[in-house]
Amino acid sequence: MQTRKQHQRLKLTKEVLQAAEDAAARGLSDTQVAEVLGISRATLSRRKRDDEAFEAAIKKGKARGIQEVSNMLFETALQGSVPAMIFYLKARAGWTDKHKEPISEQPVNQLKIYCPDLNGNMVETDLLDF
């Protein structure tokens, strides 16, 4: 008979909170943060739900990681990196590589031309009539 893997009970010390924050700052998923801490994903979720300090440490870590990378991207763009500029403008200013398809429902202006008829009178003619 197979038994369930027993994890140690997680004691929320300053070191554990810092480890959780640091792991989250590196962009690790909750499953990966749980692995770093030596607990299951379910335990991590339960502890986040039951302990505000633990949840706050993970949120703070995720925000710190995003801030650090965003700052580096911004600084790199300001230093003249064209790929960084393009990425930043696509992500933050709505730039896109997609070409817009023309809207076919818009009316098309027709060109009118004036030609002399057989009697020499100028008459209006649609370009499509030629």
TAHU-V456250 format. One record per helix or strand of 3 or more residues. SS is the DSSP state (alpha for helix, beta for strand). FROM is the first residue (numbers start at 1). LEN is the number of residues. Records with the same first field share a line. If there is no record, write none. Layout:
SS = FROM-LEN ; FROM-LEN
This chain:
alpha = 14-12 ; 30-8 ; 41-10 ; 52-27 ; 82-11 ; 127-3
beta = 112-5 ; 122-5
